[in-house]
Amino acid sequence: MGVHECWVMVFVLVFLFKAQLFSSQNLTCNQSDWIALQGFMSNLTTKLESWSANSSADCCHWEGITCDPPSGRVIKLELSRKRLSGKLSDSLAGLDQLKMLD
Protein backbone atom coordinates (compact mmCIF):
# COMPACT_ATOMS: atom_id res chain seq x y z
CA MET A 1 0.00 0.00 0.00
CA GLY A 2 1.46 3.32 -1.04
CA VAL A 3 1.54 6.63 0.80
CA HIS A 4 -1.39 7.97 -1.25
CA GLU A 5 -3.59 5.00 -0.33
CA CYS A 6 -2.66 5.37 3.35
CA TRP A 7 -3.76 9.02 3.34
CA VAL A 8 -7.02 8.11 1.64
CA MET A 9 -7.64 5.42 4.28
CA VAL A 10 -6.89 7.89 7.10
CA PHE A 11 -9.24 10.46 5.55
CA VAL A 12 -12.05 7.89 5.23
CA LEU A 13 -11.60 6.71 8.83
CA VAL A 14 -11.62 10.28 10.17
CA PHE A 15 -14.74 11.06 8.15
CA LEU A 16 -16.53 7.96 9.46
CA PHE A 17 -15.50 8.73 13.05
CA LYS A 18 -16.80 12.31 12.78
CA ALA A 19 -20.05 11.12 11.23
CA GLN A 20 -20.58 8.66 14.10
CA LEU A 21 -19.75 11.32 16.69
CA PHE A 22 -22.05 13.84 15.01
CA SER A 23 -24.97 11.41 14.86
CA SER A 24 -24.55 10.42 18.52
CA GLN A 25 -24.70 14.08 19.57
CA ASN A 26 -27.88 14.78 17.64
CA LEU A 27 -30.24 12.74 19.76
CA THR A 28 -33.81 13.86 19.90
CA CYS A 29 -35.72 13.34 23.10
CA ASN A 30 -38.76 11.13 22.83
CA GLN A 31 -41.92 13.21 23.35
CA SER A 32 -43.38 10.97 26.08
CA ASP A 33 -40.03 11.06 27.92
CA TRP A 34 -39.96 14.86 27.64
CA ILE A 35 -43.47 15.05 29.12
CA ALA A 36 -42.50 12.67 31.96
CA LEU A 37 -39.43 14.78 32.78
CA GLN A 38 -41.49 17.98 32.76
CA GLY A 39 -43.93 16.36 35.20
CA PHE A 40 -41.06 15.27 37.42
CA MET A 41 -39.59 18.76 37.36
CA SER A 42 -42.93 20.41 38.14
CA ASN A 43 -43.14 18.55 41.48
CA LEU A 44 -39.70 19.66 42.64
CA THR A 45 -39.37 22.54 45.07
CA THR A 46 -35.72 22.92 44.11
CA LYS A 47 -35.15 23.21 40.39
CA LEU A 48 -32.38 22.00 38.16
CA GLU A 49 -31.16 25.22 36.56
CA SER A 50 -29.87 23.45 33.47
CA TRP A 51 -33.30 21.89 32.91
CA SER A 52 -35.19 25.12 33.50
CA ALA A 53 -33.04 27.02 31.03
CA ASN A 54 -33.53 24.28 28.43
CA SER A 55 -37.13 23.31 29.13
CA SER A 56 -38.11 23.53 25.48
CA ALA A 57 -34.86 22.01 24.17
CA ASP A 58 -33.88 18.42 23.60
CA CYS A 59 -33.88 16.62 26.97
CA CYS A 60 -31.15 14.24 25.76
CA HIS A 61 -28.76 17.15 26.30
CA TRP A 62 -29.94 18.03 29.81
CA GLU A 63 -27.59 17.57 32.74
CA GLY A 64 -27.85 14.12 34.33
CA ILE A 65 -29.79 12.52 31.46
CA THR A 66 -28.50 9.82 29.17
CA CYS A 67 -30.46 8.76 26.11
CA ASP A 68 -30.14 5.61 24.05
CA PRO A 69 -28.53 6.71 20.75
CA PRO A 70 -30.68 4.76 18.30
CA SER A 71 -34.04 5.50 19.91
CA GLY A 72 -33.55 8.81 21.75
CA ARG A 73 -35.24 7.27 24.81
CA VAL A 74 -34.12 8.27 28.30
CA ILE A 75 -32.24 5.34 29.85
CA LYS A 76 -30.42 7.01 32.78
CA LEU A 77 -31.16 9.71 35.31
CA GLU A 78 -28.10 10.57 37.37
CA LEU A 79 -29.21 13.26 39.79
CA SER A 80 -27.28 12.44 42.94
CA ARG A 81 -25.73 15.34 44.83
CA LYS A 82 -28.18 17.78 43.26
CA ARG A 83 -29.93 18.40 46.60
CA LEU A 84 -33.34 18.01 45.04
CA SER A 85 -36.43 18.29 47.17
CA GLY A 86 -40.11 17.94 46.47
CA LYS A 87 -42.53 15.16 45.68
CA LEU A 88 -41.46 12.16 43.64
CA SER A 89 -43.74 12.39 40.64
CA ASP A 90 -45.77 9.52 39.22
CA SER A 91 -44.78 10.89 35.83
CA LEU A 92 -41.44 9.07 36.16
CA ALA A 93 -43.38 5.92 35.29
CA GLY A 94 -43.59 7.41 31.79
CA LEU A 95 -39.85 6.80 31.41
CA ASP A 96 -40.52 3.20 30.42
CA GLN A 97 -37.01 2.67 29.01
CA LEU A 98 -35.27 3.92 32.18
CA LYS A 99 -32.52 1.49 33.23
CA MET A 100 -30.84 3.50 36.00
CA LEU A 101 -32.08 6.09 38.48
CA ASP A 102 -29.53 7.66 40.80
N, C-alpha and C positions, 0 to 999 in steps of 0.2 A: 504494500500500500504506500503510495507516494505522499509527499507533504500536502499536495493539493487535496487529495482525498481525505486526509486526516483533518484538515481545516473544515471541509464540508461536513464531516461527521460531527465535529465539535459544534459547528453552527446548528446543525439539526438537533443535537442533544440539548443545547441551550434553549433553542426555540421550544422544544417539547416540554422542558422543565418550566419555562416561563408560562406556557399555556396551561399546564397543570396547576401551577401556583395561582394564576389569575382566576381560573375557574373555581378553585377552592375558596377564594376570597369573595366571590360573588354569590354567596348563598342568599337565598330569599326565604325569609321566615314564613312558615306555614300560617295561614290566616287563623286557624283554630288555636294554634299555639300562641299567636300574638294576642288573641282575645283572652286566653287563659292567663297569660302573663300580666295583661292589663288588669284583670280581676284580682290577681294576687297583689299587684302593686296598690290597687285602690283600698285594700284592707290594711295596709301598713300605716302605722303612725309616723314611722321614720321612713324617709324616701331614699331610694338609690338615685343620687344626682345624675349619674350617667344614663339611667333609664328615663328619668324625667325629661332630660334635655333631648333625648332621642325617641320620645314616645311615638312619633309617627314614622320613625325610620325602621329599618330592617332589624328585628330583634336578634338575629344571628350575630350581630356585631355589638350587642350590649355586653357590658362587663358581667362576667360570671356565667355567661351562657355559651354552651357549645352545641352546635347543630350538626347533624349528620350530613356530610357533603352531598351525597346523591339526592336525598329527599328534602333537605332544608328543615327537617323536624328537630325540635329541641330534644337533646338526649342527656344533657347535663346541666344542672344548676349548682354552681359552686359559690355559695353566698356566706361562707363562714367568715367570722371576724368583721362582718359588716354592721354589727350592733343593730340589727333590725328588730323592730317591735311592732306589735299589732296582732290582728287575728290571722290565723292560718286559713286561707281561703279555700273553699271547696273547688274553686276554679282550677286549682292545680291538677285536679283529676282530668282536666282537658288535655294535659300533657301526656297523652297516652303512649308516647314513645320514650318517655323519660326513663333513663337507666340509672342515673345517680343524682341524689339530692344531698347536698352538703350545706 
